[in-house]
Amino acid sequence: MAPGARLPVDGRGLSLALVAGEPSGDVLAARLLSGLRPHLPDAYFHGIGGPNMMAQGFESHWPMDKLTVRGLLPVLMRYRELKGVQNQLRDRLLAERPAVFIGADYPGFNLGLEEQLKAAGIPTMHYIGPQIWAWRGGRIKKIQRAVSHMLVVFPFEEAIYQQAGVPVSYVGHPLAELIPMAPDAGAARRALGLAEDANVVAIMPGSRMSELKYNTVAFVQAARLLLQRDRSLRFVAPMAGDRQKAYFQELVAQAGLQDVEIQLLDGQSHTAIAAAEAVLVASGTASLEVALFKKPMVIAYKMMELEWQILRHFGYQPWIGLPNILAREFLVPELLQHAANAEALAEAMWKQLDDAPHRQRLVQRFTDMHHSLLRDSAKESAAAVLQVIERAK
């Protein structure tokens, strides 16, 4: 294809490039692809992605796992490798000139790639705006240079990008569509082999190995303390994969916590949350999932001490948990780093389990939050992509 050539918008021969660097982005991009495919049945979707994207007919030129790394120091240690992949993909896309490039989250990698592609005249989109409202607000300058059109999943983000002169569309949060407005706790407990009236607590220390490393022991120690208060409690812990499950078990054994009975689940995180009376959850998207299931929770997070000392100075808001950020108040407790010790976690969880009026208030607040995030995200995001392609003709 000659440099600068444009492809027909009816989809025949049309090329769209996407990059997702971790499982959450893979799910996000797959949802977008499901909305695009009916409009562009013959288009070639390619780049870097995971199994959910490939199920939509996407071709991944590198395994997505090659990009999946989290945390400041781990990224620095693998910088040259990641930069090499970025450069190779950039050169390929500059030669091919796709109709649009879409970065699915993963801003450290995607924004740099988008900046180079946009400078060469290739339209660029970014799906899920980086949390510049929480930290690193100066990143908006790079976004202005890098992104032709931003897709955001929280209503308040539209105004931020509009004020910065970045074209933007609010498309709703895909999780709001996947999670039922009124979850069936009894059915979820039956699915896990538990009694319908079981007093279930879900513990979710994270899906990444680094999160498991720093969160697991304190979470399980908190479970032991809760059991001392109420022997009827039943604990479930969804595991993201076999590696995570084995590592969780190793950490528990090393800490001498094998006496704490926890039902480990292969995936099934939504079933675990639906079944639970309350959830102890690592900060991140999982906390939003818990809110959409209308469950009380305690949000906690621990990390490498050096990383904590660096990152704790960058935040702009008093909250780190998405439910609290969306509510603009501490709806649920947040315990971070040294504060996330077993005693404090257990005490905070007990209050979530024991305070019935608080639980009812949370159900109403989380229901309102759910409605505010509910859109047909596949349809809305696909429409925005098609508009960008049309404008670039």
HELIX and SHEET records of a PDB file:
HELIX    1   1 PRO A   23  LEU A   36  1                                  14    
HELIX    2   2 PRO A   51  MET A   54  1                                   4    
HELIX    3   3 MET A   64  LYS A   66  5                                   3    
HELIX    4   4 LEU A   72  MET A   77  1                                   6    
HELIX    5   5 TYR A   79  GLU A   96  1                                  18    
HELIX    6   6 PRO A  107  ALA A  119  1                                  13    
HELIX    7   7 GLY A  137  ARG A  139  5                                   3    
HELIX    8   8 ILE A  140  ALA A  146  1                                   7    
HELIX    9   9 GLU A  157  GLN A  163  1                                   7    
HELIX   10  10 PRO A  174  LEU A  178  1                                   5    
HELIX   11  11 ALA A  185  ALA A  191  1                                   7    
HELIX   12  12 MET A  209  ARG A  229  1                                  21    
HELIX   13  13 ASP A  242  GLN A  254  1                                  13    
HELIX   14  14 SER A  269  ALA A  275  1                                   7    
HELIX   15  15 THR A  285  LEU A  292  1                                   8    
HELIX   16  16 GLU A  305  LEU A  311  1                                   7    
HELIX   17  17 LEU A  322  ALA A  327  1                                   6    
HELIX   18  18 GLN A  337  ALA A  339  5                                   3    
HELIX   19  19 ALA A  342  ASP A  354  1                                  13    
HELIX   20  20 ALA A  356  LEU A  373  1                                  18    
HELIX   21  21 SER A  377  ARG A  391  1                                  15    
SHEET    1   A 7 GLU A  59  PRO A  63  0                                        
SHEET    2   A 7 TYR A  44  GLY A  49  1                                        
SHEET    3   A 7 SER A  15  ALA A  20  1                                        
SHEET    4   A 7 VAL A 100  ALA A 104  1                                        
SHEET    5   A 7 THR A 124  TYR A 127  1                                        
SHEET    6   A 7 HIS A 149  VAL A 152  1                                        
SHEET    7   A 7 VAL A 168  TYR A 170  1                                        
SHEET    1   B 6 ILE A 262  ASP A 266  0                                        
SHEET    2   B 6 LEU A 233  MET A 239  1                                        
SHEET    3   B 6 ASN A 199  MET A 204  1                                        
SHEET    4   B 6 ALA A 278  ALA A 282  1                                        
SHEET    5   B 6 MET A 297  TYR A 301  1                                        
SHEET    6   B 6 GLU A 334  LEU A 336  1                                        
END                                                                             
